[in-house]
Amino acid sequence: MTRPVENLNASDLRQAALGVLQRVYGYDAFRPLQAAIIEDVAAGRDCFVLMPTGGGKSLCYQIPALMRAGTAIVVSPLIALMQDQVSALQANGVSAAYYNSAMDREQSVEVLAKLHRGELDLLYVSPERLLNANFMQRLQSLPIALFAIDEAHCISQWGHDFRPEYSQIGQLRQHFPQVPFIALTATADRVTREDILQRLGLQQARVHISSFDRPNIRYTVLEKRQPMKQLLQFLEARGLGQTAECGVVYALSRKRVEEVAEALKAEGYRAAAYHAGLPAQIRDAVHQRFLRDEIDIVVATVAFGMGIDKPNVRFVVHYDLPKNIEGYYQETGRAGRDGLESEALLLFSMQDVATAQYFVEQIGNEEQRRIEQFKLSSMVAFAESQTCRRNVLLNYFAEPSQKPCGNCDVCLNPPQLFDGKVAAQKVLSCVYRLNQGFGARHVVEVLRGQNTERIRDLKHDQLSTYGIGKEFSGEAWLSIIRQLVHLGYLYQDIQHYSVLRLTPSAKAVLRGEVDLQLALPKKAAPKVGRPGGARADLAPEELALFEQLRALRREIAQSEDIPAYQVFNDAVLREMAQHKPQTDGELLAINGVGQSKLARFGFEFLNLLRKADFD
């Protein structure tokens, strides 16, 4: 354990944090927001962190845990995720453990003994174990460095993955008033964020919201026609037969998961099924084989979600439409955690929508049903979007963006555009005349001059915007409204029955100060799938060395019985192949090589690199 840092000034805190980053993790600079978050938590302040998957959330509490006195308690919802993170920390020389229901009595006693002796920097705990009265009493007698609530959206009824066992975590603040709390999530809209802060009692928390943009992921949506054929074409285009890239295929039902996995195996792919209906030992075996690169493709339900902490996943395919954008974003975020080029493909059909709608209608609680309906509608709007996919995602998470990303199917195969200034003004004017109190379909009915009983009763046939939009069909106007939502000129208020409201940006459109191009329906489908990732743009000799480094990594991982990426991930090996370090100092300069890994693996990798350089 290191000395307390609560009284250090900001500059000294920053230097201490950077020292831990370099020594333990082998990186020479923080990602955006990490340094500010780490300083806040290390100084004893509460924080709420919204950062995309792969953005480096874990370091935001792991580094303060190594700086502050006591043991950091990390609340995590999945056993598999705990195991992966603890294993990765131990590979970096950090004293970490987990405490959950999968452990036998002997293992539990050993972990608790280490906790009481002050030997643990971090302890990962399931919500059920954390809230056990005896365990809570133990914690109150020990020095606690901080509490980290991972996957914090699970505490909110507005979140896409609400878990009842999370609901009592807010009690912690009463028992530990002086301990800093950090709540972290990759997916939370405005309402969910506010709910998390309220439920955890973090009224004075510093709020850190990172960009949701993952520029290394290419987003593509295809109309689902022959899905298995489309999946195979995608895999073939990525050259999977030659390069053994790994990825995840998500499907909604257990039956479909098994069918797709069997079809892929029949085509010669190293694939396996994963869903909650399989025995625990089989699920665990699939998970471990995937981590160890013994399986290239896992076909799974959402049960295979937050437990994936594997940096070299190169693609994520959604064989069926996800239920909400939060889940979709989180699942696609499993790709490219190492920052290298990756791909997200969604196969979409109206039958998927009907199926998802059926399940929403079965929800008994009216309020929850309304929330799920809104989220499903937003997911459908994303799939049908004629505007930049990345902008749709960013605007959904309240990060306004109008600039095309250049790395999604809409940008790469753009639809036909038209001057949409007047159409946008008609929509925004109509929303305004309706006092921002009605949903999209009612706005469309007013624009098109529909003679309905509701419109007559509300006297909306007397509005100046009644009937001014007869030049477009109802579906076309809905598409225009979706585009205006995606572009950040409108938003749907989920707390008030998804009524349309104007954003501050809408004023400029209404005043005619914005030249606006909107999309007509797109007919041609883009080609998808391309080799990329760690091998992209490597020279032939660098590619050959990269493959040798991968082979050495595999041998070491097998001998130490750990996943290959916990030796070094693909991004680290790529940098080694490009720079060919020859000394300990040069190897330490490679991002991702820290002191512990230099001591454990440096000799063998330097030996290979020196031979390659000599050759």
C-alpha positions in Angstrom: 0.0 0.0 0.0 1.2 3.5 -0.7 1.0 6.5 1.6 -2.2 8.6 1.8 -2.4 11.3 -0.8 -5.4 13.3 0.3 -3.3 16.3 1.3 -1.2 16.6 -1.9 -1.8 19.6 -4.2 -3.2 19.1 -7.7 0.2 19.1 -9.4 1.7 16.5 -7.0 -1.4 14.3 -7.3 -1.1 14.5 -11.1 2.6 13.4 -11.0 1.9 10.6 -8.5 -0.9 9.3 -10.8 1.3 9.5 -13.9 4.0 7.6 -12.0 1.6 4.7 -11.2 0.4 4.7 -14.9 3.9 4.4 -16.2 5.3 2.0 -13.6 2.3 -0.4 -13.3 0.5 -0.2 -16.6 3.3 0.8 -19.0 1.6 3.8 -20.6 3.2 7.3 -20.7 0.0 9.4 -21.0 -3.6 9.4 -19.8 -6.6 9.3 -22.2 -9.0 12.2 -22.2 -10.6 12.9 -18.7 -8.7 10.1 -17.0 -6.2 12.4 -15.2 -9.0 14.7 -13.9 -11.1 11.8 -12.6 -8.1 10.2 -10.9 -7.1 13.4 -9.2 -10.7 13.9 -7.9 -11.0 10.4 -6.5 -7.5 10.3 -5.1 -8.2 13.6 -3.3 -11.3 12.1 -1.7 -14.0 13.5 -3.9 -17.1 11.6 -5.2 -17.3 11.2 -9.0 -19.8 10.1 -11.6 -18.0 8.9 -14.8 -19.7 8.3 -18.1 -17.2 6.9 -20.5 -17.6 4.5 -23.5 -16.5 0.9 -23.4 -12.8 0.8 -24.2 -12.4 4.4 -22.9 -10.3 3.4 -19.9 -12.9 3.5 -17.0 -11.1 0.9 -15.0 -8.0 3.0 -14.5 -10.1 5.8 -13.1 -10.6 3.8 -9.9 -7.6 1.4 -10.1 -5.0 4.1 -10.0 -6.6 6.0 -7.0 -6.8 2.6 -5.3 -3.0 2.3 -5.6 -2.5 5.8 -4.4 -4.8 5.9 -1.4 -4.4 4.1 2.0 -6.7 1.1 2.5 -8.4 -1.3 0.2 -10.6 -0.2 -2.7 -14.0 -2.0 -2.9 -15.2 -2.5 -6.5 -18.9 -3.5 -6.9 -19.3 -5.5 -10.1 -22.4 -7.3 -11.5 -20.7 -10.2 -13.3 -18.4 -12.9 -11.9 -16.7 -13.3 -15.2 -15.8 -9.6 -15.4 -14.4 -9.7 -11.8 -12.2 -12.7 -12.7 -10.9 -11.1 -15.9 -10.1 -7.8 -14.2 -8.4 -9.4 -11.2 -6.4 -11.6 -13.4 -5.3 -8.6 -15.5 -4.3 -6.6 -12.4 -2.3 -9.5 -11.0 -0.5 -9.8 -14.3 0.6 -6.1 -13.7 1.8 -7.0 -10.2 -1.2 -5.5 -8.3 -2.6 -7.2 -5.2 -6.2 -7.8 -6.1 -8.9 -10.4 -5.4 -12.6 -11.0 -5.8 -15.3 -12.1 -3.4 -18.5 -13.7 -4.8 -20.9 -16.6 -4.6 -18.9 -18.8 -7.0 -16.1 -19.2 -4.4 -16.0 -22.1 -2.0 -15.6 -21.6 1.8 -11.8 -22.1 1.8 -11.3 -19.5 -1.0 -13.6 -17.0 0.8 -11.8 -17.4 4.1 -8.5 -16.8 2.4 -9.6 -13.6 0.7 -11.2 -12.2 3.8 -8.0 -13.0 5.8 -6.0 -11.0 3.2 -8.5 -8.2 3.5 -8.2 -8.0 7.3 -4.3 -8.1 7.0 -4.4 -5.1 4.7 -2.8 -7.1 1.9 -5.3 -6.1 -0.9 -5.2 -3.0 -3.0 -8.5 -3.9 -4.7 -11.3 -6.3 -3.8 -14.0 -6.9 -6.4 -17.4 -7.8 -4.7 -20.8 -8.8 -6.1 -23.7 -6.6 -4.9 -25.2 -9.5 -2.9 -22.0 -10.2 -1.0 -21.4 -6.5 -0.4 -24.8 -6.0 1.3 -24.5 -9.0 3.5 -24.7 -7.7 7.1 -21.6 -9.5 8.3 -19.5 -8.3 5.4 -20.7 -4.8 5.8 -19.7 -4.9 9.5 -16.2 -6.2 8.5 -15.7 -3.3 6.1 -16.7 -0.7 8.8 -13.8 -1.9 10.9 -11.2 -1.6 8.1 -9.5 1.3 6.2 -11.4 1.6 2.9 -9.7 3.6 0.1 -12.8 4.1 -2.1 -15.9 2.5 -3.4 -16.2 2.0 -7.1 -19.7 1.1 -8.5 -19.1 -0.4 -11.9 -21.9 -0.7 -14.5 -23.7 1.9 -12.4 -26.7 2.0 -14.9 -27.8 -1.2 -13.3 -29.0 0.8 -10.3 -31.5 2.8 -12.3 -35.0 1.8 -13.5 -34.4 4.0 -16.5 -31.2 2.1 -17.4 -31.3 -0.6 -20.1 -30.1 -3.3 -17.7 -31.8 -2.5 -14.4 -30.9 -5.1 -11.7 -32.9 -5.2 -8.4 -29.9 -6.4 -6.4 -28.2 -3.0 -7.2 -31.1 -1.0 -5.6 -29.8 -1.1 -2.1 -26.2 0.0 -2.9 -27.3 3.6 -2.1 -27.1 2.6 1.6 -23.3 2.6 1.4 -23.1 6.4 1.5 -24.8 6.4 5.0 -22.3 3.9 6.4 -19.2 5.4 4.9 -19.7 9.1 4.7 -16.0 9.9 4.5 -15.0 7.4 1.8 -15.0 8.7 -1.8 -17.4 7.0 -4.2 -17.0 6.7 -8.0 -19.9 5.5 -10.1 -19.0 4.4 -13.6 -21.0 3.4 -16.7 -20.6 3.3 -20.5 -24.3 3.9 -21.3 -26.6 6.4 -19.7 -28.9 9.0 -21.1 -29.9 12.2 -19.3 -32.6 10.6 -17.2 -30.5 7.6 -16.2 -27.6 9.8 -15.1 -29.7 11.9 -12.8 -31.3 8.7 -11.3 -27.9 7.1 -10.6 -26.7 10.2 -8.8 -29.9 10.4 -6.7 -30.0 6.7 -5.8 -26.3 6.6 -4.8 -26.6 9.8 -2.8 -23.9 11.5 -4.8 -25.4 15.0 -4.8 -22.0 16.7 -4.6 -20.3 14.4 -7.1 -18.0 15.7 -9.8 -19.6 14.7 -13.1 -17.2 13.6 -15.8 -18.7 12.8 -19.2 -16.3 11.6 -21.9 -17.0 11.6 -25.6 -19.0 8.6 -26.7 -17.2 8.5 -30.0 -15.3 5.4 -30.9 -13.8 6.4 -34.2 -12.0 3.1 -34.7 -15.4 1.2 -35.0 -17.1 1.2 -38.4 -20.9 1.0 -38.0 -23.0 -0.7 -40.7 -26.6 -1.6 -41.0 -27.9 -4.0 -43.6 -31.5 -5.0 -44.4 -31.8 -8.6 -43.3 -32.5 -10.9 -46.3 -30.6 -14.1 -46.0 -28.9 -13.5 -42.7 -26.7 -16.6 -42.6 -25.4 -15.9 -46.1 -24.8 -12.3 -45.2 -22.9 -13.3 -42.1 -20.7 -15.7 -44.0 -20.0 -13.0 -46.7 -19.0 -10.6 -43.9 -16.6 -13.1 -42.4 -15.2 -14.0 -45.7 -14.6 -10.4 -46.6 -12.6 -9.9 -43.4 -10.4 -12.8 -44.4 -11.2 -14.8 -41.3 -10.0 -18.1 -42.8 -6.4 -16.7 -43.0 -6.0 -14.4 -40.0 -8.1 -15.9 -37.2 -9.6 -12.7 -36.1 -12.0 -12.9 -33.2 -15.5 -11.5 -32.8 -18.9 -11.9 -31.3 -22.3 -12.6 -33.0 -25.3 -11.6 -30.9 -28.7 -13.2 -31.4 -31.9 -12.7 -29.4 -33.0 -16.3 -28.8 -31.1 -19.3 -27.4 -32.4 -21.4 -30.3 -31.0 -19.0 -32.9 -27.7 -18.8 -31.0 -27.2 -22.5 -31.3 -28.3 -22.7 -34.9 -25.9 -19.9 -36.0 -23.0 -21.4 -34.0 -23.6 -24.9 -35.6 -23.8 -23.3 -39.1 -20.5 -21.5 -38.6 -18.8 -24.6 -37.3 -20.0 -26.5 -40.4 -18.3 -23.8 -42.5 -15.0 -24.5 -40.7 -15.0 -21.6 -38.2 -13.9 -22.0 -34.6 -17.2 -21.0 -33.1 -19.2 -21.8 -30.0 -22.6 -20.9 -28.5 -23.1 -19.1 -25.2 -26.4 -18.4 -23.5 -28.0 -18.6 -20.0 -29.6 -21.9 -20.7 -26.3 -23.7 -21.0 -24.7 -25.4 -17.9 -22.4 -23.0 -16.0 -19.4 -25.2 -16.7 -20.0 -25.0 -20.4 -20.5 -21.2 -20.3 -17.3 -20.8 -18.3 -15.4 -23.1 -20.7 -16.5 -21.1 -23.7 -15.6 -17.9 -22.0 -12.1 -19.1 -21.1 -11.4 -20.6 -24.5 -12.5 -17.3 -26.2 -10.1 -15.3 -23.9 -7.3 -17.7 -24.7 -7.9 -17.4 -28.5 -8.9 -21.1 -28.7 -12.3 -19.9 -30.2 -12.5 -17.2 -32.8 -16.3 -16.5 -32.7 -18.7 -16.6 -29.9 -22.4 -16.7 -30.9 -24.3 -15.4 -27.9 -27.3 -13.8 -26.3 -26.8 -10.7 -24.2 -25.9 -13.0 -21.4 -22.4 -12.8 -22.9 -22.0 -9.1 -22.4 -20.3 -7.2 -19.6 -18.1 -10.1 -18.9 -16.0 -9.6 -22.0 -12.8 -7.7 -21.2 -10.8 -8.8 -24.3 -9.1 -6.1 -26.1 -8.6 -7.7 -29.5 -12.2 -8.4 -30.5 -12.2 -7.2 -34.1 -15.9 -7.3 -34.9 -19.4 -7.5 -33.4 -22.4 -8.7 -35.5 -26.0 -8.3 -34.3 -27.9 -11.0 -36.1 -31.1 -9.6 -34.7 -32.2 -6.1 -33.7 -31.2 -5.2 -30.1 -33.9 -3.9 -27.7 -32.3 -0.5 -27.1 -29.4 1.7 -28.2 -27.7 1.5 -24.8 -27.4 -2.3 -25.2 -26.4 -2.0 -28.8 -23.7 0.6 -28.0 -22.3 -1.4 -25.1 -22.2 -4.6 -27.1 -20.6 -3.0 -30.2 -18.1 -1.4 -27.8 -16.7 -4.8 -27.1 -14.9 -4.5 -30.4 -11.7 -2.6 -30.7 -10.9 -1.9 -27.1 -7.2 -1.8 -28.1 -8.0 1.2 -30.3 -7.4 -0.6 -33.6 -9.8 -0.8 -36.5 -12.9 -2.8 -35.8 -16.4 -3.3 -37.3 -20.0 -3.4 -36.1 -22.6 -5.0 -38.4 -26.3 -4.9 -37.6 -28.8 -7.0 -39.7 -32.2 -5.4 -39.5 -35.7 -6.4 -40.5 -39.2 -5.2 -39.8 -40.0 -8.7 -38.4 -37.3 -8.1 -35.8 -39.2 -4.9 -34.8 -42.5 -6.9 -34.6 -40.9 -9.5 -32.4 -39.3 -6.9 -30.1 -42.6 -5.0 -29.9 -44.4 -8.1 -28.8 -42.1 -8.6 -25.9 -42.4 -4.9 -24.9 -46.2 -5.3 -24.8 -45.9 -8.2 -22.3 -44.3 -6.0 -19.7 -46.9 -5.7 -16.9 -45.7 -2.4 -15.3 -47.1 0.5 -17.4 -44.2 2.9 -16.6 -41.5 0.3 -17.5 -43.4 -0.6 -20.6 -43.4 3.0 -21.7 -39.7 3.3 -21.1 -39.0 0.1 -23.1 -41.2 1.3 -25.9 -39.3 4.6 -26.2 -36.0 2.7 -26.2 -37.1 0.3 -28.9 -38.4 3.1 -31.0 -35.0 4.9 -30.7 -33.2 1.7 -31.8 -35.5 1.3 -34.8 -34.8 4.9 -35.7 -31.1 4.3 -35.6 -31.5 1.2 -37.9 -33.6 3.2 -40.3 -31.5 6.3 -40.2 -30.4 8.1 -43.4 -27.9 10.2 -41.6 -24.4 9.4 -40.2 -24.8 6.5 -37.8 -22.2 7.9 -35.4 -24.1 11.2 -35.1 -27.3 9.3 -34.3 -25.5 7.5 -31.4 -23.7 10.7 -30.2 -26.9 12.7 -30.2 -28.9 10.0 -28.4 -26.3 10.2 -25.6 -26.6 14.1 -25.5 -23.3 14.7 -27.3 -24.4 17.0 -30.2 -22.7 16.2 -33.4 -23.6 17.2 -37.0 -20.3 16.5 -38.8 -20.3 13.2 -40.8 -17.9 10.7 -39.4 -16.6 9.1 -42.7 -16.5 5.7 -41.1 -20.1 4.3 -41.3 -22.2 2.8 -44.1 -24.2 6.0 -44.5 -21.0 8.2 -44.9 -19.3 5.6 -47.1 -22.3 5.0 -49.3 -24.4 8.2 -48.8 -28.1 8.4 -49.7 -29.4 11.0 -52.1 -29.8 14.3 -50.4 -32.2 17.2 -50.9 -32.3 20.8 -49.6 -34.2 20.1 -46.3 -34.2 23.7 -44.9 -37.9 24.3 -45.6 -39.0 20.8 -44.6 -37.1 21.2 -41.3 -38.7 24.6 -40.7 -42.2 23.1 -41.2 -41.5 20.3 -38.7 -40.0 22.6 -36.1 -42.7 25.2 -36.5 -45.4 22.6 -36.1 -43.7 21.2 -32.9 -43.6 24.8 -31.6 -47.3 25.5 -32.5 -48.2 22.3 -30.7 -46.6 23.7 -27.6 -44.0 20.9 -27.7 -46.5 18.6 -26.2 -47.1 15.9 -28.9 -45.4 12.9 -30.4 -44.0 12.4 -33.9 -47.1 10.8 -35.4 -49.4 13.5 -34.3 -47.0 16.2 -35.7 -47.1 14.3 -39.0 -50.9 14.1 -39.0 -51.1 17.9 -38.5 -48.5 18.6 -41.2 -50.3 16.5 -43.7 -53.7 18.0 -42.8 -55.3 14.8 -41.6 -59.0 15.1 -40.7 -59.1 13.0 -37.5 -61.4 13.3 -34.6 -58.5 14.0 -32.2 -57.2 16.8 -34.4 -60.7 18.4 -34.6 -61.3 18.0 -30.8 -57.9 19.7 -30.0 -58.6 22.4 -32.7 -55.3 21.6 -34.3 -56.9 22.0 -37.7 -56.9 25.7 -36.9 -53.1 25.9 -36.5 -51.1 27.8 -39.1 -49.0 24.6 -39.7 -52.1 22.4 -40.4 -51.8 20.9 -43.9 -48.6 22.7 -44.9 -46.8 19.3 -45.5 -48.8 17.5 -48.1 -45.8 17.2 -50.4 -44.4 14.2 -48.4 -45.9 10.9 -47.3 -46.4 10.1 -43.6 -43.4 7.8 -43.6 -41.3 10.4 -45.4 -42.1 13.0 -42.7 -41.3 10.5 -40.0 -37.9 10.0 -41.6 -37.4 13.7 -41.7 -38.3 14.0 -38.0 -35.9 11.1 -37.1 -33.1 12.9 -39.0 -33.8 16.1 -37.1 -33.7 14.2 -33.8 -30.4 12.5 -34.9 -29.0 15.9 -35.9 -29.8 17.4 -32.6 -32.5 19.9 -33.5 -35.3 17.9 -31.8 -35.4 15.5 -28.9 -38.0 13.0 -27.6 -38.8 13.6 -23.9 -38.9 10.0 -22.5 -40.2 11.2 -19.2 -43.3 12.8 -20.8 -44.5 10.2 -23.2 -41.9 10.8 -25.9 -43.3 14.2 -27.0 -41.1 16.2 -29.4 -39.3 19.2 -28.0 -37.0 21.8 -29.7 -33.4 21.9 -28.7 -31.5 25.3 -28.5 -30.0 24.5 -32.0 -33.5 24.6 -33.5 -33.7 28.4 -33.4 -31.0 28.9 -36.0 -32.9 26.5 -38.4 -36.2 28.4 -37.8 -34.5 31.7 -38.5 -33.1 30.2 -41.8 -29.5 30.5 -40.7 -28.7 26.8 -41.3 -28.3 25.2 -44.7 -29.7 21.7 -44.1 -29.3 18.7 -46.3 -31.6 15.8 -45.6 -31.7 12.3 -47.0 -34.1 10.6 -49.3 -34.6 6.8 -48.8 -31.5 4.8 -49.8 -31.8 1.9 -52.2 -28.3 0.5 -52.6 -26.7 -1.6 -49.8 -23.1 -1.1 -49.0 -20.4 -3.7 -49.0 -19.2 -4.6 -45.6 -16.2 -6.5 -44.1 -12.6 -5.6 -44.6 -9.4 -7.0 -43.1 -8.0 -4.6 -40.6 -7.1 -4.4 -36.9 -3.6 -5.0 -35.8 -2.4 -6.1 -39.3 -3.7 -3.1 -41.1 -1.0 -1.1 -43.0 1.9 -3.2 -41.7 4.8 -3.7 -44.1 5.4 -7.4 -45.1 8.4 -7.8 -42.8 6.5 -6.1 -39.9 3.6 -8.4 -40.5 5.8 -11.5 -40.4 7.4 -10.3 -37.1 3.9 -9.5 -35.7 2.9 -13.1 -36.3 6.1 -14.4 -34.7 5.4 -12.2 -31.6 1.8 -13.6 -31.5 3.1 -17.2 -31.6 5.5 -16.4 -28.7 2.7 -14.7 -26.8 0.5 -17.8 -27.2 3.3 -20.1 -25.9 3.8 -18.0 -22.8 0.1 -17.7 -22.2 -0.4 -21.4 -22.4 2.6 -22.1 -20.1 1.3 -19.6 -17.5 -2.4 -20.6 -18.0 -3.6 -17.0 -18.7 -5.3 -15.4 -21.6 -2.9 -14.3 -24.4 -3.9 -10.6 -24.1 -2.9 -10.5 -20.5 0.7 -11.1 -21.7 0.5 -8.2 -24.2 -2.4 -7.2 -26.4 -2.3 -6.9 -30.2 -1.7 -3.1 -30.1 1.4 -3.7 -28.0 2.7 -6.4 -30.4 2.0 -4.2 -33.4 4.1 -1.4 -31.9 6.9 -3.9 -31.1 6.8 -5.1 -34.7 7.1 -1.6 -36.0 9.8 -0.2 -33.6 11.8 -3.5 -32.8 13.0 -2.5 -29.3 16.4 -3.9 -28.4 16.9 -3.0 -24.8 14.9 -3.0 -21.5 14.5 0.8 -21.8 13.3 0.6 -25.4 10.8 -2.1 -24.5 9.5 -0.1 -21.6 8.9 2.8 -24.0 6.3 0.6 -25.8 2.8 1.6 -24.7 1.4 -1.2 -22.5 4.8 -2.5 -21.2 5.1 -1.8 -17.4 7.8 -2.9 -14.9 6.0 -6.1 -13.9 5.5 -7.3 -17.4 9.1 -6.4 -18.4 10.3 -8.5 -15.5 8.0 -11.5 -16.4 8.1 -11.5 -20.2 10.8 -9.0 -21.3 13.7 -11.4 -21.8 11.8 -13.7 -24.2 10.3 -10.9 -26.3 13.6 -9.0 -26.5 15.4 -12.2 -27.5 12.9 -12.7 -30.5 13.1 -9.0 -31.4 16.9 -9.0 -31.4 17.0 -12.0 -33.7 14.5 -10.4 -36.0 16.5 -7.2 -36.2 19.7 -9.1 -36.8 18.1 -11.1 -39.6 
